[in-house]
Amino acid sequence: MALAGWRNIFVPDAVVVHIGGASTEKVADVMVRAHHRSAYTYIAKTHPGLLWAPVRIAVKLGLRVRAGSIIRKAHRAE
């Protein structure tokens, strides 16, 4: 956010309440894919190299299956 020119201000008394994913419920598939892509990127950055390749492949496959399951469940609930 700093790169975009936003200022970071610390407000110790501030309270944030998340209510059931209301901001993303209409674009759940987009949010799930973005979250899983981010999770994989983190794993890939923290576990580089050939030795970790099987782990990265397993994580990528697992995240893909999980995302598909979540998205299908969300579409059935509509």
Summary of the structure (lengths in Angstrom):
residues: 78
radius of gyration: 17.0
end to end distance: 33.7
largest distance: 46.5
contacts: 138
relative contact order: 0.11
helix: 68%
strand: 0%
